[in-house]
Each structure stands twice: as structure tokens, then as C-alpha cells.
Amino acid sequence: MDQNQNSSLFELGVSSDAKSHLGEAAKWAKFLAICGMITLVIMVIFGIIASLAISKASSEFDDMYRQQGISTTGLGAGMMIVYILIALLYFFPLLFTLQFANKMKLALTSGDDLMLSESFRSLKKTFRYLGVLTIIGLAFFILALVSGGLTALQG
């Protein structure tokens, strides 16, 4: 009976209604991935411009900051690095989403089961990557809450 269940699972067909839903999901996924990548490019450009502006502004007030014991030498470069790192973090799920959309469209037009499987693999990568980022973000959030609470108790 177990062998029967496994063979029926692998022979699962995709109905025309499901193909329609998958095709529409692929179109939206492609749209969102392309918009996301455009946003990342704009974000990196903004990060570069903002870091240059901050470097210029901090150099104008450099004497005042030095008197207070504050160094602003790496502020602009640090800001640019942060923007680039954030863009890099979000590039990969957008890439995986775009791969899902392209492979799904190809699988639906050609009827290729292998391409359908590759499409779902790209979707799995997207969710796994975002899941790991979420876990890391939640861990940092909990760490911030605990350290903030401990600081508040000490003060």
C-alpha cells in the first residue's frame, strides 16, 4: 500500500485550472522580482549619493566634532556599505523568484515536468532564504529586547 501511495504522488497531474493559477502566479512573481531589483538598484544609488553627502557634511563640521571627541571619518563609507549589504541580502530572494517565474512559464508552455520541478525548487529556495532571514531577524529582535530590558533594570 505504501508503494501505491508513492507512485500516485509522483503521477500527480496538474489540472488546467491549476495551470492557470500557476501561470498567473508566475506573471506576478516576475513583476514583483523585476520591481524589487529596480528598487535595489535605486537603493544602492541612493546609498552612494547619501554617503557622499554625509561625508561632505561631516567634513564641514569636522572641527566641531573633534572638539567633542567624535570621529566622523568612516561615516559615509559605513553608510554605503550598509546599503550595499542590505541590497545584497534582498537580491537573492528576488533572483530565486525571477527564476521561479521564468521556469514556471517555460514549464507550462512546454509541458516539461522537469522544468516544473525546477520551478518549484526555485520557489523553495525563495521561501527557505526568507525563512532563514526571518529567524535571524527575530533572534536579533529578541536579543535587543533582552539587552534593552536588562539595561532598563540596571538604570
PyMOL commands that set and color helices and strands:
alter all, ss='L'
color gray80, all
select helices_A, chain A and resi 2-10+16-60+62-67+75-110+113-154
alter helices_A, ss='H'
color red, helices_A
deselect
rebuild
show_as cartoon
